[in-house]
Amino acid sequence: MTTGTLTAGTRTEPARRLSPLTGLRNSFTLTWRSVLKIRTNAEDLVGLSLQPIMFLLLFVYVFGGAISGSPAHYLQYVLPGILVQTVLFATLGTGLMLNQDISTGIFDRFRSLPIARWAPLAGAIMGDVTRYVISVVVTVGFGMILGFRVKTNPFAAIAACLLVLAFALAMCWISALIGMLVKTAQGVQVFGFTAMFPIVFASGLLVPIATMPGWLQAFAKANPMTLLAAACRGLMIGGPVAVQAGESMLWALGILVVFAPLAVRAYRRKT
C-alpha cells in the first residue's frame, strides 16, 4: 500500500485519459445541444431571419438606384456581398453563446463530467454551423424572391455558399476568442462589431472598390472579404473565380491557424 500527502488548499481532479474518438463523440453530443438551443430560441431564429431581409431591402432599394442605376441591377451585384456580410455577422453568435455559458456556470458543470475538456468548445462551434446555414438560406431565398437570378448553374451557386460557410468556420474562432476574453455579452457585441465593421464596409462587398479613394482601395483589395465576395460573384453570376477563391481559403486557413489555438488556450484558462 502506498500513501500520498496532499497539501492544504490543493485542488485535485481525476485525470482524463480519453481517446480522440471518445472526445469526438462528446463533441457531437454537445453539437446537438447547441442545435437544440437554436431551435428553442425563437429570438435567435427571428434575428437570423430578419437581419438578411433587412439588409437586402435597405441596400437594394435605398442605394441601388444611386450605385447601379436601378435596384434590379444592384441586386445582382450586391447579393453575394450581403451573403458574406450576413454570415460574418452571424459568427458573433458563437462568442455570445460561449460567454453566456461561462457566465452562467454551464462550463463548470461540463468540467465535472467525464468528457474531453475541449468537447464543449468544439460542440459550440460545430453547432453554430446551423446558424450560418440558416443565414445563407434566408439571404439567397429572399434575394431570389426580390429578383436575383443565378447566371451560372446550381452547382456553382452551392459552391459559393459552401465557400462562405468554410470561411465562417474560420472567422468564428475570432468570435470565440472575444467571447472568452471579455466579461459580458454586451462586451462581445461591442468588440465584435468594432472589429468587423472595417473589414465589412471597407471592402468590395457592397460597392466597387474603384469608386474609393486610392489609399482605401489598397486596403480594400487586400481585404479577405473583397476576395471572398468576388469569388462568390464569379460562382453565382459569372467571372473570375479560381484566384479569388484560393486566396480566400488561404486567408481562412491563416485565421484558423492563428486564432483557433488562442481561443483554445483562453478556453482552458477560463475552465
N, C-alpha and C positions, 0 to 999 in steps of 0.2 A: 504494500500500500504506500502511496506517495501522498504527501500533503503539500499544499501550496499556501502562500501567505498573500492576502490582499491588503494593500494599504488603504487607509481610510480615505473615502471620497473618490476612490477609483471606480469608474463605471465599466462593467464588462458586458459584452454582447456575444451571443453564440456565433461562432464562425459560420459563414455561409459559403459552403463549397458546392455551388450549384453548377450543373453542366450548362453550356451555352444553349442546348436545346430546351432545357427547363426554363432558362431565362427568356427564351423566345416565346414559349407558351405563356409565361407570365405576362409578357408584353402584349400578346394578342388578347388575353383576357382583359387587361386594363384598357386596351384599344376599344373593345366593345363597351366598356364603361364610359369612355369618352363619347362614343357614338350615341349611347343612350342619353347622356346628358344633353346632347344637342337636340335629340328628338323630343325630349320632355321640356326643353326650354323654349317656350313659344316666343319670347322676346328676341332670343338669338336668331331663330328662324326668320322672324319678321325683318330683323335688321339685315340679315344676309340677302333677303329677297328685295327689300325696298332700296337698299343702297345702290345697286347697279341700275335699277329702274330710274331712280332719281338722277344719277349721273348721266344716263343716256338722254333723258328728256331735257335736262338743263343744257348740257353741252351741245346737243344736236340742234335744238330749237332756239337757243339763245345765241350761240356762236356760229352755227352752221352757215347762215347767210353771209356773215362778215368774212369768214375764213375761206369757204369753198364756193360761195355763190348761191348755194341752196342747201337746205338741211339734208336732202337725199344724197347729194354728192359727199357732204361731210360725214354722213353716217357710214358710208363705205370706208372712208379713211379712218375714222376715229374709233370704230367698234373694237378692232384689235387692241388699240391703246387702252381703251376703257376696260377691256378684259384683263389686261396686265395690271392696271391700276386697282381694279376691284379685288382681284385675288391677292395682290400685295397688301392692301389694307386688311384683308381677312386674316392674314398671318398674325396680326396684332392680337387676335383672339387666343392664340397659343400662350403668349405671355400673360394675358389677363387671367386665363383659367389656371395656369400654374401658380400665379401669385395668389389667387383666391384659395387654391387647395393648400398652399403652405400656410397662409394666414389663418385658415380655419382648422388647422391641425390634421388634415387628411393624410398628409405625407408622414406625419409621426405615427399614425396607425399603420400605414404601409410598411414602415420601418420595423414594426414589431412582428410582421408576418414573415413566414419562411419563403420569401420570394427574392429574386435578384434585385439588388439595390437600384440598378439602372432601369428596371422594368417600368416603374411608374412614369418616368420621364419619356421613355420610348413609346409607351402606350398613349400618353397625352399627345405626342407629336403625330403618331400614326393615325390616331383618332381624328385629328383635325383635318386630315385629308378630306374627310366627308364635307367639312365646311367649305373647302376650296372647290370641291366638285359642285356643290350647290351654287356657289357664286358663278362658276363657269356656265352651268346650265341656264341659270336665270339670265345672265348677261347675253349669251348668244341667242337664247329663245326669245327674249323680249326685243333684241335687236332685229331678229327676223320678222317679228310682228310689225315693227316700225318700217320695215322695207329693206333691211340688209340682206344681201344675197352673196353666197359663196361663189366665186368666179372660177375656182379650180376644180376640186372634186371633194366628196365627203371624207375620203381617207386623209387628204391633206388638211382639211379643217380639223379632224380629230387629232392629227399630229400636232397642230398648233395648240390645241387645248392641252394635250399631254405635255408639250414643251413648257407651257405656263405652269402647270401643276408641278413639274420637276423643279422648276426654278423656285416655286413657292416652298417646296420642301427644304431647300437650302436657306431661303430667307427666314423661315420660321425659327431657325436656330438663333438668329439675332433677336427675334422677339422673345424666345425662351430665355436668353441671357438677360435681357432687360427685365423680364418677369422675376428672375432670381435676384437681381441686384437692387431693385427698388422696393420700397416698403409697402406701397399701396397700389391698388388697381388704377387709381387716378394717376399715379406716377407713371405706370406703364403706358397709359394713353398719352400723357404729355411728352415723355421722352420718345415714345414710338412714333408719334406723328411728327415730332420735331426732326427726327432722323429721316423719315420717309418723304416728307413734303419736298425737300430739294431734289431728290432723285426722281420723284414722280413728275413734278412740274417743270424742272429744268432738263427736259428730255424731248424726244420726238413722239411721245405718247399721244399728245393732243394737237400739236401743230407741227408743221415742217420746220426743222431747225434752221433752214436757210433764212427764215424771217427774223432770227435772233441776232443780237449784236455779236461781233466777231469773238470777243472774249468768252461769251456764253456758249457760242457754237462749239468751241473747243471742249468745254466741259460736257455739253450735250452729246457730242459724238463719242466721247469715251464712256458715257453713262451706260451701264448694262441694261437699263430699262429701254433706252433707244434701240439697242441691238435686239432685245427680245421682242419689242413691238414690231420692228422691221421684219424679223423672221416670221412673226405671226401674220403680218400683212402679206408677205410673199406666199405663205401657205394657204391663206384664205382668199385673197383676191388677185394673186399673181405678182411675180417679181423675184428678185434675188433672195435666196434662202440659205444656201449652204454655209457661206462665211458668217452671216449674222447668227444662225443657229449654233454653229460651232463655237463662236466667241461667247455667246450667251451661256452655253454649257460650261465653258472654261471659267467664266465668272461664277457660275453656280458652284462648281467644284471648289474654287478658291474660297468662296464664302463658307462652304461646308467644312473645309479643312481647317479654317481659322476659328470659326465661331462654335462649331459643334464641341470640340474639346473644352473651350472656355465655358460653354453652358453646362457641360457635364461636371466640370470642376466646381462651378458655382453651385450646382445642384448638390453635389456631395458635401460641400461645406454647409449648405443650408440644412441638410437632412442627416 
